[in-house]
Amino acid sequence: MGNLEARKLDAAEKDAFPAVFGAAFLEDTEADLTRFRPLVPFITALGVCDGAEMIGVAGHYDLTITLPGGRSSPLAGVTTVGVRPGHRRRGVLSSLMRRQLDDLRESGVALAALYASEGAIYGRFGYGMATFENHLSLPTGARFRADVEIDERPVREVARDRALPVIHEQHARVAADRIGWTGRGDGSWEPLEHMRQGRQGRNPSRYALHPAGHVIYRPTQRWTELGPDYQLEVTHLVAETPQAYAALWRYLTEFDLVRTVFWGKAAINEPVVHLLTDPRSAEQRIVDGLWLRLIDVPAALAARELPGDVVLEVTDSFCPWNEGRWRLSGESTTAPAQLALDVADLAAAYLGGTTLLQLAAAGRVRELEPGALTAASRALATDLPPSCPDAF
Protein backbone atom coordinates (compact mmCIF):
# COMPACT_ATOMS: atom_id res chain seq x y z
CA MET A 1 0.00 0.00 0.00
CA GLY A 2 2.89 2.38 0.67
CA ASN A 3 3.02 5.49 2.81
CA LEU A 4 -0.28 7.32 2.37
CA GLU A 5 0.51 10.35 4.50
CA ALA A 6 -0.54 13.73 3.13
CA ARG A 7 2.09 16.40 2.58
CA LYS A 8 2.29 19.92 1.23
CA LEU A 9 3.03 20.05 -2.49
CA ASP A 10 5.87 22.11 -3.86
CA ALA A 11 5.58 24.21 -7.03
CA ALA A 12 6.64 21.37 -9.33
CA GLU A 13 4.30 18.84 -7.72
CA LYS A 14 1.37 21.23 -8.05
CA ASP A 15 1.49 20.66 -11.81
CA ALA A 16 -0.16 17.27 -11.20
CA PHE A 17 -2.77 18.73 -8.87
CA PRO A 18 -5.44 19.61 -11.49
CA ALA A 19 -5.37 16.16 -13.08
CA VAL A 20 -6.00 14.38 -9.76
CA PHE A 21 -8.86 16.67 -8.81
CA GLY A 22 -10.27 16.46 -12.33
CA ALA A 23 -10.21 12.66 -12.28
CA ALA A 24 -12.04 12.57 -8.95
CA PHE A 25 -14.84 14.80 -10.28
CA LEU A 26 -14.88 13.40 -13.82
CA GLU A 27 -13.79 16.77 -15.18
CA ASP A 28 -10.41 15.83 -16.59
CA THR A 29 -10.58 16.76 -20.26
CA GLU A 30 -7.89 19.12 -21.48
CA ALA A 31 -10.50 21.90 -21.62
CA ASP A 32 -11.38 21.26 -17.95
CA LEU A 33 -7.74 21.32 -16.88
CA THR A 34 -6.99 24.45 -18.90
CA ARG A 35 -9.77 26.31 -17.06
CA PHE A 36 -8.55 25.13 -13.67
CA ARG A 37 -4.79 25.72 -13.97
CA PRO A 38 -4.88 29.54 -13.44
CA LEU A 39 -6.30 28.92 -9.94
CA VAL A 40 -3.51 26.61 -8.80
CA PRO A 41 -1.10 29.40 -7.69
CA PHE A 42 -3.74 30.70 -5.26
CA ILE A 43 -4.31 27.31 -3.59
CA THR A 44 -2.32 25.88 -0.70
CA ALA A 45 -2.20 22.31 -1.95
CA LEU A 46 -1.78 18.96 -0.21
CA GLY A 47 -1.32 15.59 -1.84
CA VAL A 48 -1.14 11.90 -1.07
CA CYS A 49 1.04 9.68 -3.25
CA ASP A 50 1.09 5.92 -3.68
CA GLY A 51 4.62 5.43 -4.88
CA ALA A 52 5.14 7.83 -7.77
CA GLU A 53 1.41 8.31 -8.42
CA MET A 54 -0.51 11.16 -6.82
CA ILE A 55 -3.86 9.71 -5.76
CA GLY A 56 -5.48 12.34 -3.55
CA VAL A 57 -5.46 16.12 -3.19
CA ALA A 58 -6.94 18.86 -1.05
CA GLY A 59 -6.42 22.59 -0.95
CA HIS A 60 -7.59 25.84 0.52
CA TYR A 61 -7.80 29.53 -0.33
CA ASP A 62 -6.93 32.25 2.17
CA LEU A 63 -10.27 34.02 2.60
CA THR A 64 -12.09 36.13 5.15
CA ILE A 65 -15.61 35.60 6.45
CA THR A 66 -18.04 38.12 7.93
CA LEU A 67 -19.14 37.16 11.44
CA PRO A 68 -22.24 38.37 13.30
CA GLY A 69 -21.72 41.93 14.45
CA GLY A 70 -19.85 42.89 11.28
CA ARG A 71 -16.51 41.51 12.41
CA SER A 72 -14.30 39.73 9.90
CA SER A 73 -12.20 36.63 10.52
CA PRO A 74 -9.59 34.75 8.49
CA LEU A 75 -11.08 31.67 6.84
CA ALA A 76 -9.55 28.69 5.10
CA GLY A 77 -11.81 28.11 2.11
CA VAL A 78 -11.33 24.37 1.63
CA THR A 79 -11.53 23.33 -1.99
CA THR A 80 -10.43 20.77 -4.60
CA VAL A 81 -10.71 17.76 -2.30
CA GLY A 82 -10.69 14.51 -4.23
CA VAL A 83 -9.34 10.97 -4.45
CA ARG A 84 -8.68 9.18 -7.73
CA PRO A 85 -11.09 6.35 -8.60
CA GLY A 86 -9.59 3.02 -7.61
CA HIS A 87 -7.90 4.42 -4.52
CA ARG A 88 -10.86 5.12 -2.27
CA ARG A 89 -11.60 3.52 1.12
CA ARG A 90 -7.89 3.51 1.96
CA GLY A 91 -7.78 6.44 4.38
CA VAL A 92 -6.59 8.96 1.79
CA LEU A 93 -9.26 11.54 2.60
CA SER A 94 -8.68 11.17 6.35
CA SER A 95 -4.97 11.71 5.81
CA LEU A 96 -5.65 14.88 3.81
CA MET A 97 -8.06 16.26 6.41
CA ARG A 98 -5.65 15.42 9.23
CA ARG A 99 -2.75 17.26 7.62
CA GLN A 100 -4.85 20.22 6.51
CA LEU A 101 -6.34 20.91 9.94
CA ASP A 102 -2.98 20.43 11.66
CA ASP A 103 -1.33 22.90 9.26
CA LEU A 104 -4.11 25.46 9.63
CA ARG A 105 -3.95 25.26 13.41
CA GLU A 106 -0.20 25.80 13.30
CA SER A 107 -0.67 28.87 11.09
CA GLY A 108 -3.21 30.38 13.50
CA VAL A 109 -6.37 30.03 11.39
CA ALA A 110 -9.38 29.32 13.62
CA LEU A 111 -12.04 28.65 10.96
CA ALA A 112 -12.32 26.51 7.85
CA ALA A 113 -15.32 26.07 5.56
CA LEU A 114 -16.23 24.06 2.50
CA TYR A 115 -19.07 23.07 0.21
CA ALA A 116 -19.65 19.33 0.49
CA SER A 117 -20.08 17.32 -2.70
CA GLU A 118 -21.99 14.77 -0.60
CA GLY A 119 -23.69 15.45 2.71
CA ALA A 120 -22.35 12.44 4.61
CA ILE A 121 -18.64 13.12 4.13
CA TYR A 122 -17.41 15.88 6.42
CA GLY A 123 -19.31 15.55 9.69
CA ARG A 124 -16.81 12.96 10.90
CA PHE A 125 -14.07 15.55 10.53
CA GLY A 126 -15.89 18.03 12.77
CA TYR A 127 -17.63 20.13 10.11
CA GLY A 128 -21.17 21.32 10.82
CA MET A 129 -23.85 22.76 8.53
CA ALA A 130 -23.49 26.47 9.20
CA THR A 131 -25.50 28.01 6.34
CA PHE A 132 -28.26 26.89 4.03
CA GLU A 133 -28.92 27.68 0.40
CA ASN A 134 -32.17 28.30 -1.40
CA HIS A 135 -32.67 26.80 -4.85
CA LEU A 136 -34.99 29.56 -6.02
CA SER A 137 -36.98 29.46 -9.27
CA LEU A 138 -39.00 32.43 -10.45
CA PRO A 139 -41.13 32.61 -13.59
CA THR A 140 -40.36 35.46 -15.94
CA GLY A 141 -43.24 37.85 -16.12
CA ALA A 142 -43.78 37.55 -12.37
CA ARG A 143 -45.60 40.67 -11.28
CA PHE A 144 -44.17 42.97 -8.63
CA ARG A 145 -46.33 44.63 -6.01
CA ALA A 146 -47.47 48.11 -6.99
CA ASP A 147 -45.70 49.67 -4.00
CA VAL A 148 -42.25 48.23 -4.79
CA GLU A 149 -39.64 50.98 -5.05
CA ILE A 150 -37.26 50.45 -7.97
CA ASP A 151 -34.06 52.33 -8.71
CA GLU A 152 -34.77 53.36 -12.29
CA ARG A 153 -31.16 53.86 -13.25
CA PRO A 154 -30.41 51.39 -16.06
CA VAL A 155 -29.10 47.84 -15.74
CA ARG A 156 -26.70 47.29 -18.63
CA GLU A 157 -24.94 44.19 -19.88
CA VAL A 158 -21.20 44.83 -20.23
CA ALA A 159 -18.13 42.86 -21.23
CA ARG A 160 -16.52 40.61 -18.63
CA ASP A 161 -13.24 42.52 -18.41
CA ARG A 162 -15.06 45.77 -17.74
CA ALA A 163 -17.53 44.20 -15.32
CA LEU A 164 -15.27 42.23 -12.98
CA PRO A 165 -13.47 45.15 -11.28
CA VAL A 166 -16.82 46.83 -10.54
CA ILE A 167 -18.35 43.55 -9.36
CA HIS A 168 -15.45 42.89 -7.00
CA GLU A 169 -15.74 46.37 -5.44
CA GLN A 170 -19.52 46.12 -4.99
CA HIS A 171 -19.23 42.65 -3.50
CA ALA A 172 -16.58 43.77 -1.01
CA ARG A 173 -18.76 46.66 0.21
CA VAL A 174 -21.84 44.51 0.69
CA ALA A 175 -19.99 41.49 2.14
CA ALA A 176 -18.79 43.57 5.08
CA ASP A 177 -22.34 43.56 6.50
CA ARG A 178 -23.57 40.10 5.42
CA ILE A 179 -23.02 37.22 7.83
CA GLY A 180 -21.31 34.30 6.12
CA TRP A 181 -20.14 36.18 3.03
CA THR A 182 -16.51 35.69 2.13
CA GLY A 183 -13.82 37.99 0.84
CA ARG A 184 -10.71 37.42 -1.26
CA GLY A 185 -7.61 39.53 -1.07
CA ASP A 186 -5.40 37.24 -3.13
CA GLY A 187 -6.63 38.07 -6.64
CA SER A 188 -8.19 34.64 -7.20
CA TRP A 189 -11.73 35.91 -7.79
CA GLU A 190 -11.18 36.62 -11.48
CA PRO A 191 -9.58 33.25 -12.42
CA LEU A 192 -12.26 31.46 -10.40
CA GLU A 193 -14.97 33.17 -12.43
CA HIS A 194 -13.04 32.30 -15.59
CA MET A 195 -12.93 28.62 -14.58
CA ARG A 196 -16.70 28.56 -14.22
CA GLN A 197 -17.11 29.77 -17.79
CA GLY A 198 -18.41 26.88 -19.85
CA ARG A 199 -17.94 24.34 -17.05
CA GLN A 200 -19.76 21.07 -17.74
CA GLY A 201 -21.02 22.36 -21.08
CA ARG A 202 -22.68 25.49 -19.71
CA ASN A 203 -23.02 28.61 -21.78
CA PRO A 204 -20.73 31.55 -21.00
CA SER A 205 -21.76 33.95 -18.26
CA ARG A 206 -23.17 37.40 -18.92
CA TYR A 207 -22.53 40.42 -16.71
CA ALA A 208 -25.09 43.14 -16.00
CA LEU A 209 -24.20 46.22 -13.97
CA HIS A 210 -26.35 48.69 -12.09
CA PRO A 211 -24.78 51.69 -10.32
CA ALA A 212 -25.64 50.01 -7.01
CA GLY A 213 -25.43 46.32 -7.86
CA HIS A 214 -24.78 43.61 -10.38
CA VAL A 215 -25.89 40.19 -11.54
CA ILE A 216 -23.94 37.41 -13.24
CA TYR A 217 -26.07 34.91 -15.12
CA ARG A 218 -25.98 32.43 -17.97
CA PRO A 219 -28.77 31.50 -20.38
CA THR A 220 -29.76 27.98 -21.30
CA GLN A 221 -31.53 27.69 -24.65
CA ARG A 222 -34.28 25.12 -24.97
CA TRP A 223 -37.15 24.72 -27.40
CA THR A 224 -40.22 22.53 -27.04
CA GLU A 225 -43.11 21.82 -29.36
CA LEU A 226 -44.82 24.78 -27.67
CA GLY A 227 -41.98 27.20 -28.35
CA PRO A 228 -39.06 28.68 -26.39
CA ASP A 229 -38.37 27.46 -22.85
CA TYR A 230 -35.14 29.28 -21.97
CA GLN A 231 -33.75 29.51 -18.45
CA LEU A 232 -31.51 32.13 -16.87
CA GLU A 233 -29.22 30.71 -14.18
CA VAL A 234 -28.02 33.35 -11.74
CA THR A 235 -24.57 32.72 -10.30
CA HIS A 236 -24.07 35.98 -8.41
CA LEU A 237 -26.38 38.84 -7.46
CA VAL A 238 -25.40 41.74 -5.22
CA ALA A 239 -27.33 44.93 -4.47
CA GLU A 240 -26.31 47.79 -2.22
CA THR A 241 -29.88 49.08 -1.73
CA PRO A 242 -33.37 47.53 -1.74
CA GLN A 243 -34.22 49.67 -4.76
CA ALA A 244 -31.25 48.36 -6.74
CA TYR A 245 -32.18 44.81 -5.70
CA ALA A 246 -35.65 45.29 -7.18
CA ALA A 247 -34.14 46.74 -10.37
CA LEU A 248 -31.91 43.70 -10.87
CA TRP A 249 -34.80 41.27 -10.42
CA ARG A 250 -36.98 43.26 -12.79
CA TYR A 251 -34.17 43.05 -15.34
CA LEU A 252 -33.98 39.26 -14.95
CA THR A 253 -37.72 38.70 -15.24
CA GLU A 254 -38.27 40.76 -18.41
CA PHE A 255 -36.32 38.69 -20.96
CA ASP A 256 -38.14 37.48 -24.04
CA LEU A 257 -38.01 33.70 -24.72
CA VAL A 258 -37.04 33.01 -21.08
CA ARG A 259 -39.53 31.16 -18.92
CA THR A 260 -37.62 30.69 -15.64
CA VAL A 261 -34.95 32.43 -13.59
CA PHE A 262 -33.05 30.04 -11.29
CA TRP A 263 -30.60 30.92 -8.52
CA GLY A 264 -28.98 28.00 -6.72
CA LYS A 265 -27.29 30.10 -4.03
CA ALA A 266 -30.10 32.39 -2.97
CA ALA A 267 -30.56 33.06 0.74
CA ILE A 268 -33.24 31.16 2.63
CA ASN A 269 -34.87 34.52 3.38
CA GLU A 270 -34.35 35.94 -0.12
CA PRO A 271 -36.23 39.28 -0.28
CA VAL A 272 -37.46 38.83 -3.87
CA VAL A 273 -40.35 36.72 -2.56
CA HIS A 274 -41.70 39.81 -0.81
CA LEU A 275 -41.59 41.86 -4.01
CA LEU A 276 -44.13 39.63 -5.74
CA THR A 277 -47.87 40.03 -6.05
CA ASP A 278 -48.06 36.23 -5.84
CA PRO A 279 -45.33 34.92 -3.49
CA ARG A 280 -46.27 31.33 -4.39
CA SER A 281 -44.93 31.85 -7.89
CA ALA A 282 -41.43 31.58 -6.40
CA GLU A 283 -40.46 27.93 -5.91
CA GLN A 284 -37.93 27.36 -3.15
CA ARG A 285 -35.94 24.31 -2.03
CA ILE A 286 -33.60 24.55 0.94
CA VAL A 287 -30.31 22.61 0.91
CA ASP A 288 -27.10 22.71 2.93
CA GLY A 289 -24.62 25.46 2.13
CA LEU A 290 -21.35 26.13 3.96
CA TRP A 291 -19.98 23.46 6.27
CA LEU A 292 -17.89 25.13 8.97
CA ARG A 293 -15.02 23.75 11.05
CA LEU A 294 -13.86 25.36 14.30
CA ILE A 295 -10.15 24.57 14.19
CA ASP A 296 -9.45 26.53 17.36
CA VAL A 297 -12.55 26.63 19.57
CA PRO A 298 -11.39 29.28 22.07
CA ALA A 299 -10.15 31.60 19.32
CA ALA A 300 -13.36 31.11 17.33
CA LEU A 301 -15.55 31.86 20.36
CA ALA A 302 -13.47 34.92 21.23
CA ALA A 303 -13.92 36.23 17.67
CA ARG A 304 -17.70 36.19 18.11
CA GLU A 305 -17.50 38.41 21.25
CA LEU A 306 -20.54 36.66 22.67
CA PRO A 307 -22.56 37.90 25.63
CA GLY A 308 -23.21 35.60 28.57
CA ASP A 309 -21.06 33.26 30.61
CA VAL A 310 -22.36 29.77 29.80
CA VAL A 311 -19.82 26.96 30.19
CA LEU A 312 -19.64 24.49 27.28
CA GLU A 313 -18.27 20.95 27.46
CA VAL A 314 -16.94 20.41 23.94
CA THR A 315 -15.98 17.03 22.48
CA ASP A 316 -13.79 16.79 19.38
CA SER A 317 -12.41 13.38 18.49
CA PHE A 318 -10.60 14.58 15.35
CA CYS A 319 -8.98 17.69 16.86
CA PRO A 320 -8.60 16.76 20.54
CA TRP A 321 -6.92 20.06 21.43
CA ASN A 322 -10.44 21.55 21.35
CA GLU A 323 -11.83 19.20 23.98
CA GLY A 324 -12.59 20.63 27.38
CA ARG A 325 -14.67 23.30 29.04
CA TRP A 326 -14.95 26.71 27.47
CA ARG A 327 -16.95 29.78 28.37
CA LEU A 328 -18.79 31.51 25.54
CA SER A 329 -16.07 34.15 25.72
CA GLY A 330 -13.51 31.50 24.69
CA GLU A 331 -11.90 31.36 28.12
CA SER A 332 -10.83 27.94 29.39
CA THR A 333 -12.40 27.01 32.73
CA THR A 334 -12.68 24.26 35.31
CA ALA A 335 -16.17 25.40 36.34
CA PRO A 336 -18.99 22.83 36.03
CA ALA A 337 -20.25 22.43 32.47
CA GLN A 338 -23.73 23.75 31.71
CA LEU A 339 -24.06 22.46 28.12
CA ALA A 340 -22.45 19.48 26.39
CA LEU A 341 -22.05 19.26 22.62
CA ASP A 342 -19.77 18.10 19.83
CA VAL A 343 -17.59 20.58 17.95
CA ALA A 344 -19.58 19.98 14.73
CA ASP A 345 -22.77 21.14 16.43
CA LEU A 346 -21.05 24.19 17.86
CA ALA A 347 -19.88 24.95 14.30
CA ALA A 348 -23.44 24.58 13.00
CA ALA A 349 -24.64 27.20 15.49
CA TYR A 350 -21.60 29.47 15.23
CA LEU A 351 -22.93 31.84 12.52
CA GLY A 352 -26.53 31.72 13.73
CA GLY A 353 -27.82 29.56 10.87
CA THR A 354 -28.95 26.84 13.26
CA THR A 355 -29.83 27.44 16.90
CA LEU A 356 -28.69 25.37 19.84
CA LEU A 357 -32.37 24.93 20.69
CA GLN A 358 -32.91 23.24 17.32
CA LEU A 359 -29.92 20.99 17.86
CA ALA A 360 -31.09 20.11 21.37
CA ALA A 361 -34.47 19.10 19.95
CA ALA A 362 -32.57 16.62 17.78
CA GLY A 363 -30.68 15.29 20.80
CA ARG A 364 -27.36 16.78 19.69
CA VAL A 365 -26.95 19.23 22.60
CA ARG A 366 -27.42 18.28 26.27
CA GLU A 367 -28.45 20.86 28.83
CA LEU A 368 -26.67 20.17 32.13
CA GLU A 369 -28.01 23.18 34.04
CA PRO A 370 -31.54 24.58 33.62
CA GLY A 371 -31.64 27.80 31.61
CA ALA A 372 -28.19 27.37 30.07
CA LEU A 373 -29.52 26.11 26.74
CA THR A 374 -31.79 29.10 26.16
CA ALA A 375 -29.10 31.55 27.25
CA ALA A 376 -26.43 30.09 24.97
CA SER A 377 -28.83 29.72 22.06
CA ARG A 378 -29.84 33.37 22.30
CA ALA A 379 -26.21 34.48 22.54
CA LEU A 380 -25.29 32.71 19.29
CA ALA A 381 -28.49 33.54 17.39
CA THR A 382 -28.69 36.32 14.80
CA ASP A 383 -31.49 38.54 13.53
CA LEU A 384 -31.01 37.31 9.96
CA PRO A 385 -29.72 33.89 8.91
CA PRO A 386 -26.23 33.69 7.46
CA SER A 387 -25.74 32.97 3.80
CA CYS A 388 -22.84 32.62 1.40
CA PRO A 389 -23.40 33.34 -2.30
CA ASP A 390 -19.70 32.85 -3.04
CA ALA A 391 -18.12 29.78 -4.61
CA PHE A 392 -14.66 28.45 -3.83
C-alpha positions, 0 to 999 in steps of 0.5 A: 500500500505504501506510505499514504501520509498527506504532505504539502506540495511544492511548485513542481508537484502542483502541476499534477494537482489539477489532473487528480482533482479532475479525475475525482470529479470526472472533469479531466478533459484538457479543456477542464484542466486548462480552465482550472490551472490559473487557480492553482497558484492561489491554492495551498495544496496537499497531496497523497502519493502511492509510490510515484502516483498522486492519488489524492489532493486537497487545498484551501484559499486564504479568505475572510468571512463576515461574522455576526456583528460585522466583524471579519475573521480569516477563513480557510476556504477548503476546496479541490478535495478529491481521491482518484477512482480506484484508490478510495476507502484507503484512508486517503481523505482522512490523511488529507483532512488530518494534515490540513487541519494540523497545518491550519492550526499551526498557522493560527487560522481558527475557521475553515469552511467548504461546500460538500459534494456529498452530505455524509462526508465531512461531519466525521471531521468536525464540520457542521452545517453552518449556512443553508442555500435556497434553490430559487426558481421564479417565472419570468413575467412575475408581477411585482407589487405596486408599492415596490420601489425600484431604482430606475437607473439602467441595468446594462450588460457589459463585457466581462473585463469591464464588469469584474473590477466593478463587481469585485468592489460592490461585492466587497462593500456589501460582504462587510455587513452580510453574515457568512459572506466571504472575501478574497484579497489574493486576486483569485476571484477573477480566475475562479470566475473564468474557470466557471465559464463553460464548465460542464457544457454550460453557456458563458456567463453574462454580466449586468451592472447597475450603479448600485449592484450587479448580476452574473447569469448564464442563459440555457436555450431550450425549445419545445413543441410549444416554443421557447423554454429558456432559463436564466441561471443566476450565479451571483447577485449583489445589491447595495440598496433595496431599490437596486435589488428590485431593479436587478430582479426586474431586469432578470424577469423581463427577458423574451423567450425566457420562462424561468430564472433560477438561482442556486445560491439564494438566501433562505430569506431571499427578499425577492419573494416579498416583491411579488404580487403572488409569493407562491410563484417563487419555488424554493428548495432549501439545501445545505450550504457552507460546512464550517469547522472550528479549528481553534474553539477558544479563538473562534468563540473569542472572535464572536465576542458573545454575551453571557457566561455559559460553560460548554463541554466540547468534544472533538475526536478529530482535533482533541486540542479543542476538547474541554470546558470553554466559556462563551467568551472562549476562556478555558475554565474548570467550572462545572459544564452547563451544556455538552455538545460536539464541535460539529454542532457548535460549528453549526450554530456558530454563525446563527444559521442553526440554533442550539435549541434546534440541535437540542431538539434533535438530541445533539446538545445536552443541557446540564443546568436549567436555563443554560440552553436558552441563554447560549442559544440566544447568545449565538443567534442572529437577527437574519440567517447567514448565507454565502453566495460565493463559490470556492 
